[in-house]
Amino acid sequence: MDIFFVIITALIAWHGLTFRDADGKKDFVRLLFGAISLLFCLRVLFFDILGG
């Protein structure tokens, strides 16, 4: 279940941090949720899966 969570949150983080609209601008809300998703992804990866 942890691996599935890491994969999903990594995909959400990637989408949120790399998304640009038609004008080429980044959306603040997507950046915010992408950063939060990345934090959760790394937290579960390092503490729950790798045991660090």
C-alpha positions in Angstrom: 0.0 0.0 0.0 2.9 2.4 0.7 4.4 1.8 -2.7 1.0 2.6 -4.3 0.8 5.8 -2.2 4.3 6.9 -3.2 3.6 6.4 -6.9 0.3 8.3 -6.9 1.7 11.2 -4.9 4.8 11.3 -7.1 2.5 11.6 -10.2 0.4 14.3 -8.5 3.6 16.2 -7.5 5.1 15.9 -11.0 1.9 17.1 -12.6 1.5 20.0 -10.2 5.1 21.2 -10.4 5.4 20.9 -14.2 2.0 22.1 -15.4 1.7 25.3 -17.5 -1.4 26.8 -19.0 -1.9 27.8 -22.6 0.0 31.1 -22.0 3.0 29.2 -20.5 2.3 30.4 -16.9 2.3 28.3 -13.8 -0.7 28.1 -11.6 -0.1 28.9 -7.9 -2.6 26.4 -6.6 -1.1 23.6 -8.7 2.4 24.5 -7.5 1.2 24.5 -3.9 -0.5 21.1 -4.1 2.4 19.7 -6.1 4.8 20.7 -3.4 2.6 19.3 -0.6 2.3 16.1 -2.5 6.0 15.9 -3.0 6.5 16.3 0.8 4.1 13.4 1.5 5.7 11.3 -1.2 9.2 11.7 0.2 8.1 11.3 3.8 6.4 8.0 3.1 9.3 6.8 0.9 12.1 7.6 3.4 10.4 6.8 6.7 7.9 4.0 5.9 9.5 2.2 3.0 13.2 2.7 3.4 13.0 2.8 7.2 15.2 5.9 7.6 
